[in-house]
Amino acid sequence: MNSIIVRPIPIQLYLILVKINVEIKMFKSFIAIIRHAEEKAIYLPPAPGNLHREPTTRKGQAVISG
């Protein structure tokens, strides 16, 4: 009677897979934060004497366009 022996994966491989999974989740949440910031961005009209004003978020941080 042949029984299939299931070998557990090595702990190093498991830790690498967990690390990759965490990095992918962090990257996705980073992209979501950027998209959310772009949606919330307020584009102010040019102020007198400051014709080249960068679009800013509500906190006053410059929006990175690109």
PDBQT receptor file of N, H, CA, C and O in Angstrom, charges set to zero:
ATOM      1  N   MET A   1       0.845  -1.190   0.000  1.00  0.00    +0.000 N 
ATOM      2  CA  MET A   1       0.000   0.000   0.000  1.00  0.00    +0.000 C 
ATOM      3  C   MET A   1       0.885   1.246   0.000  1.00  0.00    +0.000 C 
ATOM      4  O   MET A   1       1.631   1.503   0.945  1.00  0.00    +0.000 OA
ATOM      5  N   ASN A   2       0.779   2.005  -1.083  1.00  0.00    +0.000 N 
ATOM      6  H   ASN A   2       0.173   1.796  -1.850  1.00  0.00    +0.000 HD
ATOM      7  CA  ASN A   2       1.598   3.206  -1.196  1.00  0.00    +0.000 C 
ATOM      8  C   ASN A   2       0.861   4.400  -0.589  1.00  0.00    +0.000 C 
ATOM      9  O   ASN A   2      -0.247   4.744  -1.000  1.00  0.00    +0.000 OA
ATOM     10  N   SER A   3       1.489   5.005   0.376  1.00  0.00    +0.000 N 
ATOM     11  H   SER A   3       2.389   4.725   0.711  1.00  0.00    +0.000 HD
ATOM     12  CA  SER A   3       0.895   6.209   0.970  1.00  0.00    +0.000 C 
ATOM     13  C   SER A   3       1.710   7.424   0.510  1.00  0.00    +0.000 C 
ATOM     14  O   SER A   3       2.940   7.388   0.466  1.00  0.00    +0.000 OA
ATOM     15  N   ILE A   4       1.006   8.474   0.179  1.00  0.00    +0.000 N 
ATOM     16  H   ILE A   4       0.007   8.503   0.215  1.00  0.00    +0.000 HD
ATOM     17  CA  ILE A   4       1.664   9.695  -0.283  1.00  0.00    +0.000 C 
ATOM     18  C   ILE A   4       2.188  10.444   0.943  1.00  0.00    +0.000 C 
ATOM     19  O   ILE A   4       1.430  10.780   1.853  1.00  0.00    +0.000 OA
ATOM     20  N   ILE A   5       3.478  10.695   0.948  1.00  0.00    +0.000 N 
ATOM     21  H   ILE A   5       4.094  10.422   0.209  1.00  0.00    +0.000 HD
ATOM     22  CA  ILE A   5       4.094  11.429   2.060  1.00  0.00    +0.000 C 
ATOM     23  C   ILE A   5       4.139  12.906   1.677  1.00  0.00    +0.000 C 
ATOM     24  O   ILE A   5       4.783  13.290   0.701  1.00  0.00    +0.000 OA
ATOM     25  N   VAL A   6       3.454  13.712   2.452  1.00  0.00    +0.000 N 
ATOM     26  H   VAL A   6       2.930  13.400   3.245  1.00  0.00    +0.000 HD
ATOM     27  CA  VAL A   6       3.434  15.156   2.199  1.00  0.00    +0.000 C 
ATOM     28  C   VAL A   6       4.565  15.777   2.998  1.00  0.00    +0.000 C 
ATOM     29  O   VAL A   6       4.542  15.797   4.229  1.00  0.00    +0.000 OA
ATOM     30  N   ARG A   7       5.544  16.278   2.282  1.00  0.00    +0.000 N 
ATOM     31  H   ARG A   7       5.562  16.261   1.283  1.00  0.00    +0.000 HD
ATOM     32  CA  ARG A   7       6.675  16.918   2.966  1.00  0.00    +0.000 C 
ATOM     33  C   ARG A   7       6.335  18.380   3.244  1.00  0.00    +0.000 C 
ATOM     34  O   ARG A   7       5.889  19.089   2.342  1.00  0.00    +0.000 OA
ATOM     35  N   PRO A   8       6.537  18.833   4.459  1.00  0.00    +0.000 N 
ATOM     36  CA  PRO A   8       6.309  20.255   4.736  1.00  0.00    +0.000 C 
ATOM     37  C   PRO A   8       7.343  21.106   4.001  1.00  0.00    +0.000 C 
ATOM     38  O   PRO A   8       8.498  20.707   3.849  1.00  0.00    +0.000 OA
ATOM     39  N   ILE A   9       6.915  22.273   3.551  1.00  0.00    +0.000 N 
ATOM     40  H   ILE A   9       5.977  22.597   3.674  1.00  0.00    +0.000 HD
ATOM     41  CA  ILE A   9       7.866  23.131   2.840  1.00  0.00    +0.000 C 
ATOM     42  C   ILE A   9       8.881  23.679   3.832  1.00  0.00    +0.000 C 
ATOM     43  O   ILE A   9       8.542  23.908   4.993  1.00  0.00    +0.000 OA
ATOM     44  N   PRO A  10      10.111  23.891   3.403  1.00  0.00    +0.000 N 
ATOM     45  CA  PRO A  10      11.135  24.417   4.313  1.00  0.00    +0.000 C 
ATOM     46  C   PRO A  10      10.727  25.778   4.870  1.00  0.00    +0.000 C 
ATOM     47  O   PRO A  10      10.076  26.570   4.189  1.00  0.00    +0.000 OA
ATOM     48  N   ILE A  11      11.114  26.035   6.101  1.00  0.00    +0.000 N 
ATOM     49  H   ILE A  11      11.643  25.391   6.655  1.00  0.00    +0.000 HD
ATOM     50  CA  ILE A  11      10.716  27.276   6.775  1.00  0.00    +0.000 C 
ATOM     51  C   ILE A  11      11.276  28.510   6.057  1.00  0.00    +0.000 C 
ATOM     52  O   ILE A  11      10.642  29.565   6.055  1.00  0.00    +0.000 OA
ATOM     53  N   GLN A  12      12.471  28.379   5.444  1.00  0.00    +0.000 N 
ATOM     54  H   GLN A  12      12.986  27.522   5.446  1.00  0.00    +0.000 HD
ATOM     55  CA  GLN A  12      13.041  29.523   4.727  1.00  0.00    +0.000 C 
ATOM     56  C   GLN A  12      12.167  29.908   3.534  1.00  0.00    +0.000 C 
ATOM     57  O   GLN A  12      11.919  31.087   3.281  1.00  0.00    +0.000 OA
ATOM     58  N   LEU A  13      11.706  28.889   2.808  1.00  0.00    +0.000 N 
ATOM     59  H   LEU A  13      11.907  27.931   3.014  1.00  0.00    +0.000 HD
ATOM     60  CA  LEU A  13      10.845  29.158   1.655  1.00  0.00    +0.000 C 
ATOM     61  C   LEU A  13       9.539  29.791   2.107  1.00  0.00    +0.000 C 
ATOM     62  O   LEU A  13       9.042  30.720   1.471  1.00  0.00    +0.000 OA
ATOM     63  N   TYR A  14       8.986  29.294   3.198  1.00  0.00    +0.000 N 
ATOM     64  H   TYR A  14       9.390  28.539   3.715  1.00  0.00    +0.000 HD
ATOM     65  CA  TYR A  14       7.741  29.845   3.732  1.00  0.00    +0.000 C 
ATOM     66  C   TYR A  14       7.926  31.309   4.108  1.00  0.00    +0.000 C 
ATOM     67  O   TYR A  14       7.076  32.144   3.797  1.00  0.00    +0.000 OA
ATOM     68  N   LEU A  15       9.031  31.622   4.776  1.00  0.00    +0.000 N 
ATOM     69  H   LEU A  15       9.721  30.944   5.029  1.00  0.00    +0.000 HD
ATOM     70  CA  LEU A  15       9.282  33.009   5.188  1.00  0.00    +0.000 C 
ATOM     71  C   LEU A  15       9.460  33.926   3.978  1.00  0.00    +0.000 C 
ATOM     72  O   LEU A  15       9.018  35.075   4.000  1.00  0.00    +0.000 OA
ATOM     73  N   ILE A  16      10.099  33.427   2.930  1.00  0.00    +0.000 N 
ATOM     74  H   ILE A  16      10.458  32.494   2.911  1.00  0.00    +0.000 HD
ATOM     75  CA  ILE A  16      10.265  34.222   1.702  1.00  0.00    +0.000 C 
ATOM     76  C   ILE A  16       8.900  34.500   1.078  1.00  0.00    +0.000 C 
ATOM     77  O   ILE A  16       8.627  35.625   0.661  1.00  0.00    +0.000 OA
ATOM     78  N   LEU A  17       8.042  33.482   1.010  1.00  0.00    +0.000 N 
ATOM     79  H   LEU A  17       8.264  32.567   1.349  1.00  0.00    +0.000 HD
ATOM     80  CA  LEU A  17       6.709  33.675   0.431  1.00  0.00    +0.000 C 
ATOM     81  C   LEU A  17       5.887  34.663   1.253  1.00  0.00    +0.000 C 
ATOM     82  O   LEU A  17       5.172  35.493   0.692  1.00  0.00    +0.000 OA
ATOM     83  N   VAL A  18       5.985  34.579   2.573  1.00  0.00    +0.000 N 
ATOM     84  H   VAL A  18       6.566  33.905   3.029  1.00  0.00    +0.000 HD
ATOM     85  CA  VAL A  18       5.259  35.523   3.427  1.00  0.00    +0.000 C 
ATOM     86  C   VAL A  18       5.770  36.935   3.204  1.00  0.00    +0.000 C 
ATOM     87  O   VAL A  18       4.984  37.880   3.131  1.00  0.00    +0.000 OA
ATOM     88  N   LYS A  19       7.088  37.082   3.095  1.00  0.00    +0.000 N 
ATOM     89  H   LYS A  19       7.727  36.314   3.154  1.00  0.00    +0.000 HD
ATOM     90  CA  LYS A  19       7.675  38.403   2.890  1.00  0.00    +0.000 C 
ATOM     91  C   LYS A  19       7.215  39.001   1.559  1.00  0.00    +0.000 C 
ATOM     92  O   LYS A  19       6.876  40.182   1.493  1.00  0.00    +0.000 OA
ATOM     93  N   ILE A  20       7.203  38.188   0.499  1.00  0.00    +0.000 N 
ATOM     94  H   ILE A  20       7.479  37.228   0.552  1.00  0.00    +0.000 HD
ATOM     95  CA  ILE A  20       6.743  38.661  -0.811  1.00  0.00    +0.000 C 
ATOM     96  C   ILE A  20       5.278  39.077  -0.736  1.00  0.00    +0.000 C 
ATOM     97  O   ILE A  20       4.891  40.110  -1.282  1.00  0.00    +0.000 OA
ATOM     98  N   ASN A  21       4.467  38.269  -0.058  1.00  0.00    +0.000 N 
ATOM     99  H   ASN A  21       4.782  37.430   0.386  1.00  0.00    +0.000 HD
ATOM    100  CA  ASN A  21       3.044  38.579   0.070  1.00  0.00    +0.000 C 
ATOM    101  C   ASN A  21       2.837  39.899   0.813  1.00  0.00    +0.000 C 
ATOM    102  O   ASN A  21       2.002  40.710   0.412  1.00  0.00    +0.000 OA
ATOM    103  N   VAL A  22       3.586  40.116   1.882  1.00  0.00    +0.000 N 
ATOM    104  H   VAL A  22       4.264  39.457   2.207  1.00  0.00    +0.000 HD
ATOM    105  CA  VAL A  22       3.474  41.359   2.653  1.00  0.00    +0.000 C 
ATOM    106  C   VAL A  22       3.897  42.545   1.803  1.00  0.00    +0.000 C 
ATOM    107  O   VAL A  22       3.259  43.597   1.844  1.00  0.00    +0.000 OA
ATOM    108  N   GLU A  23       4.980  42.385   1.023  1.00  0.00    +0.000 N 
ATOM    109  H   GLU A  23       5.498  41.530   0.989  1.00  0.00    +0.000 HD
ATOM    110  CA  GLU A  23       5.440  43.485   0.183  1.00  0.00    +0.000 C 
ATOM    111  C   GLU A  23       4.413  43.831  -0.892  1.00  0.00    +0.000 C 
ATOM    112  O   GLU A  23       4.217  45.006  -1.203  1.00  0.00    +0.000 OA
ATOM    113  N   ILE A  24       3.757  42.821  -1.461  1.00  0.00    +0.000 N 
ATOM    114  H   ILE A  24       3.917  41.867  -1.208  1.00  0.00    +0.000 HD
ATOM    115  CA  ILE A  24       2.722  43.080  -2.469  1.00  0.00    +0.000 C 
ATOM    116  C   ILE A  24       1.556  43.838  -1.837  1.00  0.00    +0.000 C 
ATOM    117  O   ILE A  24       1.027  44.773  -2.438  1.00  0.00    +0.000 OA
ATOM    118  N   LYS A  25       1.153  43.444  -0.632  1.00  0.00    +0.000 N 
ATOM    119  H   LYS A  25       1.583  42.685  -0.143  1.00  0.00    +0.000 HD
ATOM    120  CA  LYS A  25       0.050  44.134   0.052  1.00  0.00    +0.000 C 
ATOM    121  C   LYS A  25       0.422  45.573   0.366  1.00  0.00    +0.000 C 
ATOM    122  O   LYS A  25      -0.396  46.479   0.209  1.00  0.00    +0.000 OA
ATOM    123  N   MET A  26       1.668  45.785   0.812  1.00  0.00    +0.000 N 
ATOM    124  H   MET A  26       2.332  45.049   0.939  1.00  0.00    +0.000 HD
ATOM    125  CA  MET A  26       2.110  47.148   1.112  1.00  0.00    +0.000 C 
ATOM    126  C   MET A  26       2.119  47.999  -0.159  1.00  0.00    +0.000 C 
ATOM    127  O   MET A  26       1.719  49.163  -0.132  1.00  0.00    +0.000 OA
ATOM    128  N   PHE A  27       2.577  47.418  -1.276  1.00  0.00    +0.000 N 
ATOM    129  H   PHE A  27       2.902  46.472  -1.298  1.00  0.00    +0.000 HD
ATOM    130  CA  PHE A  27       2.614  48.142  -2.542  1.00  0.00    +0.000 C 
ATOM    131  C   PHE A  27       1.203  48.518  -2.985  1.00  0.00    +0.000 C 
ATOM    132  O   PHE A  27       0.965  49.643  -3.424  1.00  0.00    +0.000 OA
ATOM    133  N   LYS A  28       0.261  47.565  -2.870  1.00  0.00    +0.000 N 
ATOM    134  H   LYS A  28       0.454  46.651  -2.514  1.00  0.00    +0.000 HD
ATOM    135  CA  LYS A  28      -1.122  47.838  -3.270  1.00  0.00    +0.000 C 
ATOM    136  C   LYS A  28      -1.732  48.934  -2.404  1.00  0.00    +0.000 C 
ATOM    137  O   LYS A  28      -2.438  49.804  -2.915  1.00  0.00    +0.000 OA
ATOM    138  N   SER A  29      -1.467  48.902  -1.098  1.00  0.00    +0.000 N 
ATOM    139  H   SER A  29      -0.894  48.195  -0.683  1.00  0.00    +0.000 HD
ATOM    140  CA  SER A  29      -2.029  49.934  -0.230  1.00  0.00    +0.000 C 
ATOM    141  C   SER A  29      -1.372  51.285  -0.527  1.00  0.00    +0.000 C 
ATOM    142  O   SER A  29      -2.028  52.322  -0.425  1.00  0.00    +0.000 OA
ATOM    143  N   PHE A  30      -0.089  51.285  -0.891  1.00  0.00    +0.000 N 
ATOM    144  H   PHE A  30       0.443  50.443  -0.974  1.00  0.00    +0.000 HD
ATOM    145  CA  PHE A  30       0.601  52.521  -1.266  1.00  0.00    +0.000 C 
ATOM    146  C   PHE A  30      -0.035  53.132  -2.518  1.00  0.00    +0.000 C 
ATOM    147  O   PHE A  30      -0.267  54.340  -2.576  1.00  0.00    +0.000 OA
ATOM    148  N   ILE A  31      -0.315  52.289  -3.521  1.00  0.00    +0.000 N 
ATOM    149  H   ILE A  31      -0.126  51.308  -3.473  1.00  0.00    +0.000 HD
ATOM    150  CA  ILE A  31      -0.980  52.764  -4.739  1.00  0.00    +0.000 C 
ATOM    151  C   ILE A  31      -2.365  53.314  -4.408  1.00  0.00    +0.000 C 
ATOM    152  O   ILE A  31      -2.770  54.345  -4.945  1.00  0.00    +0.000 OA
ATOM    153  N   ALA A  32      -3.093  52.624  -3.521  1.00  0.00    +0.000 N 
ATOM    154  H   ALA A  32      -2.764  51.786  -3.086  1.00  0.00    +0.000 HD
ATOM    155  CA  ALA A  32      -4.431  53.084  -3.134  1.00  0.00    +0.000 C 
ATOM    156  C   ALA A  32      -4.365  54.443  -2.439  1.00  0.00    +0.000 C 
ATOM    157  O   ALA A  32      -5.219  55.299  -2.667  1.00  0.00    +0.000 OA
ATOM    158  N   ILE A  33      -3.353  54.642  -1.590  1.00  0.00    +0.000 N 
ATOM    159  H   ILE A  33      -2.659  53.946  -1.404  1.00  0.00    +0.000 HD
ATOM    160  CA  ILE A  33      -3.193  55.931  -0.903  1.00  0.00    +0.000 C 
ATOM    161  C   ILE A  33      -2.928  57.035  -1.921  1.00  0.00    +0.000 C 
ATOM    162  O   ILE A  33      -3.484  58.127  -1.811  1.00  0.00    +0.000 OA
ATOM    163  N   ILE A  34      -2.076  56.753  -2.918  1.00  0.00    +0.000 N 
ATOM    164  H   ILE A  34      -1.624  55.865  -3.007  1.00  0.00    +0.000 HD
ATOM    165  CA  ILE A  34      -1.769  57.760  -3.937  1.00  0.00    +0.000 C 
ATOM    166  C   ILE A  34      -3.027  58.103  -4.743  1.00  0.00    +0.000 C 
ATOM    167  O   ILE A  34      -3.306  59.279  -4.981  1.00  0.00    +0.000 OA
ATOM    168  N   ARG A  35      -3.779  57.094  -5.161  1.00  0.00    +0.000 N 
ATOM    169  H   ARG A  35      -3.553  56.139  -4.967  1.00  0.00    +0.000 HD
ATOM    170  CA  ARG A  35      -5.004  57.346  -5.926  1.00  0.00    +0.000 C 
ATOM    171  C   ARG A  35      -6.001  58.143  -5.104  1.00  0.00    +0.000 C 
ATOM    172  O   ARG A  35      -6.653  59.048  -5.623  1.00  0.00    +0.000 OA
ATOM    173  N   HIS A  36      -6.124  57.813  -3.818  1.00  0.00    +0.000 N 
ATOM    174  H   HIS A  36      -5.594  57.077  -3.396  1.00  0.00    +0.000 HD
ATOM    175  CA  HIS A  36      -7.056  58.516  -2.939  1.00  0.00    +0.000 C 
ATOM    176  C   HIS A  36      -6.633  59.987  -2.808  1.00  0.00    +0.000 C 
ATOM    177  O   HIS A  36      -7.475  60.884  -2.812  1.00  0.00    +0.000 OA
ATOM    178  N   ALA A  37      -5.327  60.218  -2.691  1.00  0.00    +0.000 N 
ATOM    179  H   ALA A  37      -4.643  59.489  -2.687  1.00  0.00    +0.000 HD
ATOM    180  CA  ALA A  37      -4.822  61.587  -2.576  1.00  0.00    +0.000 C 
ATOM    181  C   ALA A  37      -5.104  62.367  -3.856  1.00  0.00    +0.000 C 
ATOM    182  O   ALA A  37      -5.425  63.554  -3.799  1.00  0.00    +0.000 OA
ATOM    183  N   GLU A  38      -4.987  61.712  -5.007  1.00  0.00    +0.000 N 
ATOM    184  H   GLU A  38      -4.727  60.748  -5.053  1.00  0.00    +0.000 HD
ATOM    185  CA  GLU A  38      -5.264  62.395  -6.267  1.00  0.00    +0.000 C 
ATOM    186  C   GLU A  38      -6.739  62.766  -6.383  1.00  0.00    +0.000 C 
ATOM    187  O   GLU A  38      -7.079  63.826  -6.908  1.00  0.00    +0.000 OA
ATOM    188  N   GLU A  39      -7.616  61.883  -5.889  1.00  0.00    +0.000 N 
ATOM    189  H   GLU A  39      -7.339  61.021  -5.463  1.00  0.00    +0.000 HD
ATOM    190  CA  GLU A  39      -9.049  62.184  -5.937  1.00  0.00    +0.000 C 
ATOM    191  C   GLU A  39      -9.401  63.360  -5.033  1.00  0.00    +0.000 C 
ATOM    192  O   GLU A  39     -10.283  64.153  -5.361  1.00  0.00    +0.000 OA
ATOM    193  N   LYS A  40      -8.717  63.477  -3.899  1.00  0.00    +0.000 N 
ATOM    194  H   LYS A  40      -8.000  62.832  -3.632  1.00  0.00    +0.000 HD
ATOM    195  CA  LYS A  40      -9.006  64.528  -2.929  1.00  0.00    +0.000 C 
ATOM    196  C   LYS A  40      -8.311  65.849  -3.265  1.00  0.00    +0.000 C 
ATOM    197  O   LYS A  40      -8.558  66.863  -2.613  1.00  0.00    +0.000 OA
ATOM    198  N   ALA A  41      -7.450  65.838  -4.273  1.00  0.00    +0.000 N 
ATOM    199  H   ALA A  41      -7.249  65.014  -4.802  1.00  0.00    +0.000 HD
ATOM    200  CA  ALA A  41      -6.653  67.032  -4.578  1.00  0.00    +0.000 C 
ATOM    201  C   ALA A  41      -7.561  68.180  -5.018  1.00  0.00    +0.000 C 
ATOM    202  O   ALA A  41      -8.491  67.998  -5.804  1.00  0.00    +0.000 OA
ATOM    203  N   ILE A  42      -7.268  69.343  -4.498  1.00  0.00    +0.000 N 
ATOM    204  H   ILE A  42      -6.512  69.491  -3.859  1.00  0.00    +0.000 HD
ATOM    205  CA  ILE A  42      -8.011  70.555  -4.875  1.00  0.00    +0.000 C 
ATOM    206  C   ILE A  42      -7.097  71.363  -5.795  1.00  0.00    +0.000 C 
ATOM    207  O   ILE A  42      -5.983  71.733  -5.423  1.00  0.00    +0.000 OA
ATOM    208  N   TYR A  43      -7.590  71.625  -6.991  1.00  0.00    +0.000 N 
ATOM    209  H   TYR A  43      -8.494  71.324  -7.293  1.00  0.00    +0.000 HD
ATOM    210  CA  TYR A  43      -6.812  72.415  -7.939  1.00  0.00    +0.000 C 
ATOM    211  C   TYR A  43      -7.226  73.872  -7.790  1.00  0.00    +0.000 C 
ATOM    212  O   TYR A  43      -8.307  74.278  -8.215  1.00  0.00    +0.000 OA
ATOM    213  N   LEU A  44      -6.333  74.652  -7.173  1.00  0.00    +0.000 N 
ATOM    214  H   LEU A  44      -5.454  74.322  -6.828  1.00  0.00    +0.000 HD
ATOM    215  CA  LEU A  44      -6.633  76.053  -6.919  1.00  0.00    +0.000 C 
ATOM    216  C   LEU A  44      -6.331  76.885  -8.156  1.00  0.00    +0.000 C 
ATOM    217  O   LEU A  44      -5.381  76.600  -8.885  1.00  0.00    +0.000 OA
ATOM    218  N   PRO A  45      -7.141  77.918  -8.397  1.00  0.00    +0.000 N 
ATOM    219  CA  PRO A  45      -6.829  78.823  -9.513  1.00  0.00    +0.000 C 
ATOM    220  C   PRO A  45      -5.549  79.588  -9.206  1.00  0.00    +0.000 C 
ATOM    221  O   PRO A  45      -5.207  79.775  -8.038  1.00  0.00    +0.000 OA
ATOM    222  N   PRO A  46      -4.836  80.033 -10.243  1.00  0.00    +0.000 N 
ATOM    223  CA  PRO A  46      -3.590  80.754  -9.983  1.00  0.00    +0.000 C 
ATOM    224  C   PRO A  46      -3.855  82.030  -9.180  1.00  0.00    +0.000 C 
ATOM    225  O   PRO A  46      -4.727  82.826  -9.530  1.00  0.00    +0.000 OA
ATOM    226  N   ALA A  47      -3.109  82.207  -8.127  1.00  0.00    +0.000 N 
ATOM    227  H   ALA A  47      -2.401  81.560  -7.843  1.00  0.00    +0.000 HD
ATOM    228  CA  ALA A  47      -3.248  83.407  -7.300  1.00  0.00    +0.000 C 
ATOM    229  C   ALA A  47      -2.498  84.561  -7.966  1.00  0.00    +0.000 C 
ATOM    230  O   ALA A  47      -1.520  84.337  -8.679  1.00  0.00    +0.000 OA
ATOM    231  N   PRO A  48      -2.948  85.786  -7.737  1.00  0.00    +0.000 N 
ATOM    232  CA  PRO A  48      -2.223  86.926  -8.328  1.00  0.00    +0.000 C 
ATOM    233  C   PRO A  48      -0.776  86.967  -7.835  1.00  0.00    +0.000 C 
ATOM    234  O   PRO A  48      -0.514  86.860  -6.637  1.00  0.00    +0.000 OA
ATOM    235  N   GLY A  49       0.145  87.123  -8.764  1.00  0.00    +0.000 N 
ATOM    236  H   GLY A  49      -0.068  87.210  -9.737  1.00  0.00    +0.000 HD
ATOM    237  CA  GLY A  49       1.556  87.181  -8.404  1.00  0.00    +0.000 C 
ATOM    238  C   GLY A  49       2.181  85.794  -8.271  1.00  0.00    +0.000 C 
ATOM    239  O   GLY A  49       3.390  85.677  -8.071  1.00  0.00    +0.000 OA
ATOM    240  N   ASN A  50       1.373  84.750  -8.380  1.00  0.00    +0.000 N 
ATOM    241  H   ASN A  50       0.391  84.846  -8.543  1.00  0.00    +0.000 HD
ATOM    242  CA  ASN A  50       1.907  83.388  -8.298  1.00  0.00    +0.000 C 
ATOM    243  C   ASN A  50       1.223  82.574  -9.390  1.00  0.00    +0.000 C 
ATOM    244  O   ASN A  50       0.345  81.756  -9.115  1.00  0.00    +0.000 OA
ATOM    245  N   LEU A  51       1.632  82.807 -10.617  1.00  0.00    +0.000 N 
ATOM    246  H   LEU A  51       2.345  83.471 -10.841  1.00  0.00    +0.000 HD
ATOM    247  CA  LEU A  51       0.938  82.214 -11.757  1.00  0.00    +0.000 C 
ATOM    248  C   LEU A  51       1.260  80.736 -11.928  1.00  0.00    +0.000 C 
ATOM    249  O   LEU A  51       0.498  80.001 -12.556  1.00  0.00    +0.000 OA
ATOM    250  N   HIS A  52       2.380  80.303 -11.377  1.00  0.00    +0.000 N 
ATOM    251  H   HIS A  52       2.999  80.900 -10.868  1.00  0.00    +0.000 HD
ATOM    252  CA  HIS A  52       2.781  78.900 -11.556  1.00  0.00    +0.000 C 
ATOM    253  C   HIS A  52       2.605  78.128 -10.254  1.00  0.00    +0.000 C 
ATOM    254  O   HIS A  52       3.546  77.514  -9.751  1.00  0.00    +0.000 OA
ATOM    255  N   ARG A  53       1.418  78.164  -9.729  1.00  0.00    +0.000 N 
ATOM    256  H   ARG A  53       0.653  78.662 -10.137  1.00  0.00    +0.000 HD
ATOM    257  CA  ARG A  53       1.139  77.467  -8.459  1.00  0.00    +0.000 C 
ATOM    258  C   ARG A  53       0.889  75.988  -8.723  1.00  0.00    +0.000 C 
ATOM    259  O   ARG A  53       0.148  75.618  -9.634  1.00  0.00    +0.000 OA
ATOM    260  N   GLU A  54       1.527  75.146  -7.902  1.00  0.00    +0.000 N 
ATOM    261  H   GLU A  54       2.129  75.446  -7.163  1.00  0.00    +0.000 HD
ATOM    262  CA  GLU A  54       1.332  73.709  -8.031  1.00  0.00    +0.000 C 
ATOM    263  C   GLU A  54      -0.002  73.320  -7.384  1.00  0.00    +0.000 C 
ATOM    264  O   GLU A  54      -0.390  73.895  -6.367  1.00  0.00    +0.000 OA
ATOM    265  N   PRO A  55      -0.701  72.346  -7.972  1.00  0.00    +0.000 N 
ATOM    266  CA  PRO A  55      -1.916  71.853  -7.309  1.00  0.00    +0.000 C 
ATOM    267  C   PRO A  55      -1.549  71.217  -5.966  1.00  0.00    +0.000 C 
ATOM    268  O   PRO A  55      -0.558  70.493  -5.864  1.00  0.00    +0.000 OA
ATOM    269  N   THR A  56      -2.348  71.490  -4.950  1.00  0.00    +0.000 N 
ATOM    270  H   THR A  56      -3.152  72.077  -5.033  1.00  0.00    +0.000 HD
ATOM    271  CA  THR A  56      -2.025  70.987  -3.613  1.00  0.00    +0.000 C 
ATOM    272  C   THR A  56      -3.201  70.207  -3.051  1.00  0.00    +0.000 C 
ATOM    273  O   THR A  56      -4.344  70.376  -3.476  1.00  0.00    +0.000 OA
ATOM    274  N   THR A  57      -2.898  69.358  -2.096  1.00  0.00    +0.000 N 
ATOM    275  H   THR A  57      -1.969  69.221  -1.750  1.00  0.00    +0.000 HD
ATOM    276  CA  THR A  57      -3.952  68.644  -1.369  1.00  0.00    +0.000 C 
ATOM    277  C   THR A  57      -4.436  69.545  -0.242  1.00  0.00    +0.000 C 
ATOM    278  O   THR A  57      -3.937  70.659  -0.075  1.00  0.00    +0.000 OA
ATOM    279  N   ARG A  58      -5.394  69.072   0.522  1.00  0.00    +0.000 N 
ATOM    280  H   ARG A  58      -5.798  68.168   0.387  1.00  0.00    +0.000 HD
ATOM    281  CA  ARG A  58      -5.943  69.878   1.609  1.00  0.00    +0.000 C 
ATOM    282  C   ARG A  58      -4.907  70.180   2.679  1.00  0.00    +0.000 C 
ATOM    283  O   ARG A  58      -5.015  71.178   3.392  1.00  0.00    +0.000 OA
ATOM    284  N   LYS A  59      -3.906  69.318   2.791  1.00  0.00    +0.000 N 
ATOM    285  H   LYS A  59      -3.819  68.508   2.212  1.00  0.00    +0.000 HD
ATOM    286  CA  LYS A  59      -2.873  69.541   3.789  1.00  0.00    +0.000 C 
ATOM    287  C   LYS A  59      -1.767  70.451   3.260  1.00  0.00    +0.000 C 
ATOM    288  O   LYS A  59      -0.823  70.767   3.984  1.00  0.00    +0.000 OA
ATOM    289  N   GLY A  60      -1.879  70.867   2.015  1.00  0.00    +0.000 N 
ATOM    290  H   GLY A  60      -2.646  70.610   1.427  1.00  0.00    +0.000 HD
ATOM    291  CA  GLY A  60      -0.904  71.784   1.458  1.00  0.00    +0.000 C 
ATOM    292  C   GLY A  60       0.294  71.110   0.834  1.00  0.00    +0.000 C 
ATOM    293  O   GLY A  60       1.262  71.776   0.467  1.00  0.00    +0.000 OA
ATOM    294  N   GLN A  61       0.242  69.785   0.707  1.00  0.00    +0.000 N 
ATOM    295  H   GLN A  61      -0.544  69.244   1.005  1.00  0.00    +0.000 HD
ATOM    296  CA  GLN A  61       1.359  69.083   0.082  1.00  0.00    +0.000 C 
ATOM    297  C   GLN A  61       1.178  69.119  -1.433  1.00  0.00    +0.000 C 
ATOM    298  O   GLN A  61       0.064  68.984  -1.938  1.00  0.00    +0.000 OA
ATOM    299  N   ALA A  62       2.275  69.300  -2.146  1.00  0.00    +0.000 N 
ATOM    300  H   ALA A  62       3.181  69.410  -1.736  1.00  0.00    +0.000 HD
ATOM    301  CA  ALA A  62       2.205  69.355  -3.601  1.00  0.00    +0.000 C 
ATOM    302  C   ALA A  62       1.816  67.990  -4.157  1.00  0.00    +0.000 C 
ATOM    303  O   ALA A  62       2.286  66.956  -3.681  1.00  0.00    +0.000 OA
ATOM    304  N   VAL A  63       0.962  68.000  -5.160  1.00  0.00    +0.000 N 
ATOM    305  H   VAL A  63       0.580  68.840  -5.546  1.00  0.00    +0.000 HD
ATOM    306  CA  VAL A  63       0.549  66.756  -5.806  1.00  0.00    +0.000 C 
ATOM    307  C   VAL A  63       1.575  66.415  -6.872  1.00  0.00    +0.000 C 
ATOM    308  O   VAL A  63       1.900  67.246  -7.720  1.00  0.00    +0.000 OA
ATOM    309  N   ILE A  64       2.079  65.203  -6.827  1.00  0.00    +0.000 N 
ATOM    310  H   ILE A  64       1.815  64.529  -6.137  1.00  0.00    +0.000 HD
ATOM    311  CA  ILE A  64       3.062  64.759  -7.820  1.00  0.00    +0.000 C 
ATOM    312  C   ILE A  64       2.297  64.313  -9.055  1.00  0.00    +0.000 C 
ATOM    313  O   ILE A  64       1.538  63.345  -9.011  1.00  0.00    +0.000 OA
ATOM    314  N   SER A  65       2.500  65.022 -10.150  1.00  0.00    +0.000 N 
ATOM    315  H   SER A  65       3.116  65.809 -10.186  1.00  0.00    +0.000 HD
ATOM    316  CA  SER A  65       1.794  64.657 -11.380  1.00  0.00    +0.000 C 
ATOM    317  C   SER A  65       2.712  63.802 -12.239  1.00  0.00    +0.000 C 
ATOM    318  O   SER A  65       3.924  64.014 -12.279  1.00  0.00    +0.000 OA
ATOM    319  N   GLY A  66       2.130  62.852 -12.913  1.00  0.00    +0.000 N 
ATOM    320  H   GLY A  66       1.146  62.679 -12.881  1.00  0.00    +0.000 HD
ATOM    321  CA  GLY A  66       2.960  62.011 -13.762  1.00  0.00    +0.000 C 
ATOM    322  C   GLY A  66       2.380  60.684 -13.816  1.00  0.00    +0.000 C 
ATOM    323  O   GLY A  66       2.921  59.801 -14.483  1.00  0.00    +0.000 OA
TER     324      GLY A  66
